[in-house]
Amino acid sequence: MKGTKRKIVYDGSQGEIRVDAFLAGWLSDISRSRITALIKEGFLSVDGEKVRPAFRLSGGETVAFFSPEETPTSLEPVKGELNIVFEDKDLLVVNKPAGLTVHPGAGTEKEATLVQILLHHYPFLSSVGDPERPGIVHRIDKDTSGLIMVAKSEAVRLKMLEMFSERSFVKEYRALVKGLPAQSPFELEDYLARSTADRKKIAVIQNPEKGKLAVTKGRVIKAFGIAASEVSLLIETGRTHQIRVQMAHWGYPVLGDKTYGRSGNELNRRCDIKRQMLHAFRLRFSHPMNGVTLDLCAPLPADYLSVEKKLEELAVGKKPPRG
């Protein structure tokens, strides 16, 4: 990534000071809002450790900051429909269909993404946040359906990032999984890191110092005998592939998950499952600008309901039709 690396030892001349305020005074060529955003995205370290914007310097610390080169977005707007669940002047919440990638990345060059569709409807988003991820404050996987939030201004985006770091959102997923959890409700607490065997995958590791804590709370909504179940999952942390990795690790892989759920292949075949049965069902949070509580849900999609029906048929001894 192109950009400018800067390093300074704070001499303490300003007394105790927030690191974002210190940088704003030191780096006159960068706005404070951009400095704050870059700190939250991990571009600052103090004595080699990443810190939050409110971290206070007292003197003697080595501050290292990297400012990526700002480039206008290269994304082309693409016509497409948006299923909007909520919208006001500050933000919108979209019900993303399975199969639609949130933003461009490796291997997405030939497909339209959610942000390109957003840019067609909201051209001003090109100036909000990362040029390649305009307006985006969180993401869900391509083959996961459901709710995703979009900020309409940089001020709202920064506030929402702060809320995410403080775990101020209730994020509920629904999933169809292989097997029936032995306990309900249940809580999964693991440390996740990039797999050493396959860098494209995430794995549960035993050393807390080398991983990031992932906490998922769940309960069984419906059992299909002992072969499969529908579960509600609340994620208290937002790690990459968190639900898919943890559920597979504990023996209840998400049906249709080609990366982590291979032990469910027989059910996938019999129920003609085409993608992972994971849906971002509900978001509950205080509006970042006015504090009003929003409690939003996205209906379970048709393919999910179809698989659920086939699982019910299997549970009573009927074979679902092959398609």
C-alpha positions as CSV (number, residue, x, y, z in Angstrom):
1,M,0.0,0.0,0.0
2,K,1.4,3.4,-1.0
3,G,1.6,6.1,1.6
4,T,3.7,8.0,4.1
5,K,5.4,6.6,7.2
6,R,6.1,9.0,10.1
7,K,7.6,8.4,13.5
8,I,8.2,10.8,16.4
9,V,9.1,10.5,20.1
10,Y,6.7,12.7,22.1
11,D,8.7,15.0,24.3
12,G,5.9,15.7,26.8
13,S,5.9,19.4,26.1
14,Q,2.1,19.5,25.9
15,G,1.6,17.5,29.0
16,E,-0.8,14.6,28.9
17,I,-2.6,14.6,25.6
18,R,-4.9,12.4,23.5
19,V,-2.9,10.7,20.7
20,D,-5.4,11.9,18.0
21,A,-5.1,15.5,19.2
22,F,-1.3,15.2,19.3
23,L,-1.3,13.9,15.7
24,A,-3.7,16.6,14.5
25,G,-1.3,19.3,15.8
26,W,1.8,17.5,14.4
27,L,0.4,16.6,11.0
28,S,-1.2,19.8,9.6
29,D,-1.7,18.2,6.2
30,I,-4.2,15.7,7.4
31,S,-7.7,16.4,8.9
32,R,-8.4,15.3,12.4
33,S,-11.4,13.2,11.2
34,R,-9.2,11.3,8.8
35,I,-6.5,10.8,11.5
36,T,-9.2,9.4,13.8
37,A,-10.5,7.1,11.1
38,L,-7.0,5.8,10.3
39,I,-6.2,5.2,13.9
40,K,-9.4,3.1,14.2
41,E,-8.3,1.2,11.1
42,G,-5.0,0.3,12.7
43,F,-2.5,2.7,11.1
44,L,-1.1,4.0,14.4
45,S,1.1,2.4,17.0
46,V,2.5,3.7,20.3
47,D,5.7,1.9,21.4
48,G,4.8,-0.8,18.9
49,E,1.2,-1.4,20.1
50,K,-2.0,-0.3,18.3
51,V,-4.1,2.0,20.4
52,R,-7.4,3.8,20.2
53,P,-7.8,7.6,19.4
54,A,-8.4,8.4,23.1
55,F,-5.1,6.9,24.2
56,R,-3.2,9.5,26.3
57,L,0.4,10.3,25.8
58,S,2.5,11.5,28.7
59,G,6.0,11.8,27.3
60,G,8.7,9.6,26.0
61,E,6.4,7.4,23.8
62,T,7.4,6.5,20.2
63,V,4.4,7.3,17.9
64,A,4.4,5.7,14.5
65,F,1.8,6.6,12.0
66,F,1.1,5.5,8.4
67,S,-1.1,7.6,6.2
68,P,-2.2,5.7,3.0
69,E,-2.2,7.7,-0.2
70,E,-5.7,9.1,-0.8
71,T,-6.9,8.1,-4.3
72,P,-10.4,8.7,-5.8
73,T,-12.5,5.6,-6.0
74,S,-12.0,3.6,-9.1
75,L,-15.4,1.9,-8.7
76,E,-17.9,2.1,-11.4
77,P,-21.5,2.5,-10.3
78,V,-23.7,-0.4,-11.3
79,K,-27.5,-0.4,-11.7
80,G,-29.2,-2.7,-9.4
81,E,-32.0,-3.0,-6.8
82,L,-31.5,-2.4,-3.1
83,N,-33.8,-3.9,-0.5
84,I,-33.8,-1.1,2.1
85,V,-35.0,-1.9,5.6
86,F,-34.3,1.5,7.1
87,E,-33.1,4.9,5.8
88,D,-32.8,8.4,7.0
89,K,-30.4,11.3,6.3
90,D,-27.6,9.7,8.3
91,L,-27.6,6.0,7.4
92,L,-29.3,3.2,5.7
93,V,-29.7,-0.5,6.5
94,V,-29.9,-2.9,3.5
95,N,-31.0,-6.5,3.3
96,K,-28.2,-8.0,1.2
97,P,-29.1,-11.1,-0.9
98,A,-26.8,-14.2,-0.8
99,G,-24.3,-14.2,-3.7
100,L,-23.6,-10.5,-3.6
101,T,-20.2,-9.4,-2.5
102,V,-20.1,-6.3,-0.3
103,H,-17.0,-4.7,-1.8
104,P,-14.3,-5.4,-4.4
105,G,-11.5,-7.7,-3.6
106,A,-9.4,-10.5,-5.1
107,G,-11.5,-12.5,-7.5
108,T,-14.4,-10.1,-7.7
109,E,-13.3,-8.2,-10.8
110,K,-16.0,-9.6,-13.1
111,E,-18.9,-9.2,-10.7
112,A,-21.0,-6.3,-9.4
113,T,-20.7,-5.6,-5.7
114,L,-23.0,-4.0,-3.2
115,V,-20.9,-0.8,-3.0
116,Q,-21.2,-0.3,-6.7
117,I,-24.9,-0.6,-6.6
118,L,-24.9,1.8,-3.6
119,L,-22.9,4.3,-5.7
120,H,-25.5,4.2,-8.5
121,H,-28.2,5.2,-6.0
122,Y,-26.0,7.5,-3.7
123,P,-23.1,9.0,-5.7
124,F,-22.0,11.1,-2.7
125,L,-20.9,8.0,-0.9
126,S,-17.7,8.0,-2.9
127,S,-16.4,10.6,-0.4
128,V,-17.3,8.5,2.7
129,G,-14.5,6.4,4.2
130,D,-12.3,4.0,2.1
131,P,-12.6,4.8,-1.6
132,E,-12.9,1.1,-2.3
133,R,-15.5,0.5,0.5
134,P,-17.5,3.8,0.4
135,G,-19.9,4.1,3.3
136,I,-19.2,0.6,4.7
137,V,-18.7,0.2,8.4
138,H,-19.0,-3.6,8.6
139,R,-19.4,-6.5,6.2
140,I,-21.0,-10.0,5.8
141,D,-19.7,-12.8,3.6
142,K,-20.8,-13.0,-0.1
143,D,-22.9,-16.1,0.6
144,T,-24.4,-14.9,3.8
145,S,-27.7,-13.0,3.4
146,G,-29.1,-10.3,5.6
147,L,-28.6,-6.9,7.2
148,I,-25.7,-4.5,6.6
149,M,-25.4,-0.9,7.7
150,V,-24.1,2.0,5.5
151,A,-23.1,5.4,6.7
152,K,-24.0,8.4,4.6
153,S,-21.3,10.8,6.0
154,E,-17.8,10.5,7.4
155,A,-19.1,11.8,10.8
156,V,-21.6,9.0,11.0
157,R,-19.1,6.4,9.8
158,L,-16.6,7.3,12.5
159,K,-19.3,7.3,15.2
160,M,-20.5,3.8,14.1
161,L,-17.0,2.5,14.1
162,E,-16.6,3.7,17.6
163,M,-19.9,2.0,18.5
164,F,-18.7,-1.3,17.0
165,S,-15.4,-1.1,19.0
166,E,-17.5,-0.6,22.2
167,R,-19.8,-3.6,21.2
168,S,-22.9,-1.3,21.2
169,F,-24.8,-3.3,18.6
170,V,-27.0,-6.4,19.1
171,K,-26.3,-8.6,16.0
172,E,-28.4,-11.7,15.7
173,Y,-27.9,-14.3,13.0
174,R,-30.0,-17.3,12.1
175,A,-28.3,-20.5,10.9
176,L,-29.2,-24.0,9.9
177,V,-26.5,-26.3,11.3
178,K,-25.6,-30.0,11.3
179,G,-26.4,-31.7,14.5
180,L,-28.2,-30.6,17.7
181,P,-26.2,-28.6,20.3
182,A,-26.2,-30.5,23.6
183,Q,-27.0,-27.4,25.6
184,S,-29.4,-24.5,24.9
185,P,-28.6,-21.7,25.5
186,F,-24.9,-22.0,24.9
187,E,-21.8,-19.7,24.8
188,L,-18.8,-20.2,22.6
189,E,-15.5,-18.4,23.6
190,D,-12.5,-19.1,21.4
191,Y,-9.4,-17.4,20.1
192,L,-9.2,-17.1,16.3
193,A,-6.3,-16.5,14.0
194,R,-5.3,-17.0,10.3
195,S,-4.8,-20.8,9.7
196,T,-1.2,-21.8,9.3
197,A,-2.2,-24.6,7.0
198,D,-4.4,-22.5,4.7
199,R,-4.0,-18.7,4.8
200,K,-7.5,-18.2,3.3
201,K,-9.1,-19.8,6.3
202,I,-9.5,-18.9,10.0
203,A,-8.9,-21.4,12.7
204,V,-9.4,-21.8,16.5
205,I,-6.1,-21.6,18.3
206,Q,-5.1,-22.4,21.9
207,N,-2.7,-19.5,22.5
208,P,-4.6,-16.4,23.4
209,E,-1.5,-14.2,22.7
210,K,-1.6,-15.2,19.0
211,G,-5.3,-14.9,18.4
212,K,-8.3,-12.6,18.8
213,L,-11.1,-13.4,21.2
214,A,-14.4,-14.5,19.6
215,V,-17.6,-14.7,21.7
216,T,-20.8,-16.1,20.3
217,K,-24.0,-16.8,22.3
218,G,-26.6,-19.1,20.9
219,R,-29.8,-21.0,21.5
220,V,-31.7,-23.7,19.6
221,I,-34.8,-22.5,17.9
222,K,-35.9,-25.7,16.2
223,A,-34.5,-29.3,16.1
224,F,-34.8,-31.6,13.1
225,G,-34.4,-34.8,15.0
226,I,-30.7,-34.9,15.9
227,A,-29.5,-34.5,12.4
228,A,-29.8,-30.8,12.2
229,S,-31.1,-27.7,13.9
230,E,-31.9,-24.0,13.5
231,V,-30.1,-21.8,15.9
232,S,-30.1,-18.1,16.9
233,L,-26.6,-16.7,17.3
234,L,-25.6,-13.4,18.9
235,I,-22.1,-12.3,18.2
236,E,-20.4,-10.1,20.8
237,T,-17.3,-9.8,18.7
238,G,-17.0,-9.3,14.9
239,R,-14.2,-11.6,13.8
240,T,-13.7,-12.8,10.2
241,H,-15.8,-15.9,9.6
242,Q,-16.5,-16.0,13.4
243,I,-19.8,-18.0,13.4
244,R,-18.7,-20.4,10.7
245,V,-15.4,-21.2,12.3
246,Q,-16.7,-21.6,15.9
247,M,-19.8,-23.7,15.0
248,A,-17.6,-26.0,12.9
249,H,-15.0,-26.3,15.6
250,W,-17.6,-27.3,18.2
251,G,-19.1,-29.9,15.8
252,Y,-22.1,-28.0,14.5
253,P,-21.0,-26.7,11.0
254,V,-23.3,-24.3,9.1
255,L,-25.0,-26.3,6.4
256,G,-23.8,-25.4,2.9
257,D,-20.5,-24.0,4.2
258,K,-18.0,-25.2,1.6
259,T,-15.0,-23.9,3.6
260,Y,-15.6,-25.1,7.1
261,G,-18.7,-27.4,6.9
262,R,-17.6,-30.4,4.9
263,S,-18.8,-32.8,7.5
264,G,-22.3,-31.8,6.6
265,N,-22.0,-32.8,2.9
266,E,-24.5,-35.6,3.0
267,L,-27.2,-33.2,4.4
268,N,-26.2,-30.6,1.9
269,R,-26.7,-33.1,-1.0
270,R,-30.0,-34.4,0.3
271,C,-31.4,-30.9,0.8
272,D,-29.9,-29.5,-2.4
273,I,-28.2,-26.7,-0.5
274,K,-26.4,-24.2,-2.7
275,R,-24.8,-21.8,-0.2
276,Q,-24.1,-21.5,3.5
277,M,-27.4,-21.3,5.5
278,L,-26.4,-18.2,7.5
279,H,-28.6,-15.0,7.6
280,A,-27.9,-11.7,9.4
281,F,-31.4,-11.6,10.9
282,R,-31.5,-8.7,13.3
283,L,-29.8,-5.4,14.3
284,R,-30.6,-3.5,17.4
285,F,-28.7,-0.3,18.2
286,S,-29.0,3.3,19.2
287,H,-29.0,5.7,16.3
288,P,-25.4,7.2,16.1
289,M,-26.7,10.8,15.8
290,N,-30.0,11.0,17.8
291,G,-29.8,8.1,20.2
292,V,-33.2,6.6,19.1
293,T,-33.3,2.8,19.5
294,L,-33.6,0.9,16.2
295,D,-34.6,-2.7,16.2
296,L,-34.5,-4.0,12.6
297,C,-35.1,-7.5,11.1
298,A,-34.7,-9.1,7.7
299,P,-37.1,-11.9,6.8
300,L,-35.6,-15.3,6.3
301,P,-34.9,-15.7,2.5
302,A,-36.7,-18.2,0.3
303,D,-33.8,-20.6,-0.1
304,Y,-33.3,-20.8,3.7
305,L,-37.0,-21.6,4.2
306,S,-36.9,-24.2,1.4
307,V,-34.0,-26.0,3.1
308,E,-35.8,-25.7,6.5
309,K,-38.8,-27.5,4.9
310,K,-36.7,-30.3,3.5
311,L,-35.1,-30.8,6.9
312,E,-38.5,-31.1,8.5
313,E,-39.4,-33.7,5.9
314,L,-36.2,-35.6,6.7
315,A,-36.9,-35.5,10.4
316,V,-40.2,-37.4,10.0
317,G,-38.6,-39.9,7.6
318,K,-39.5,-38.4,4.3
319,K,-36.9,-37.9,1.6
320,P,-36.9,-34.5,0.1
321,P,-37.2,-34.2,-3.7
322,R,-33.8,-34.1,-5.5
323,G,-33.3,-31.1,-7.6
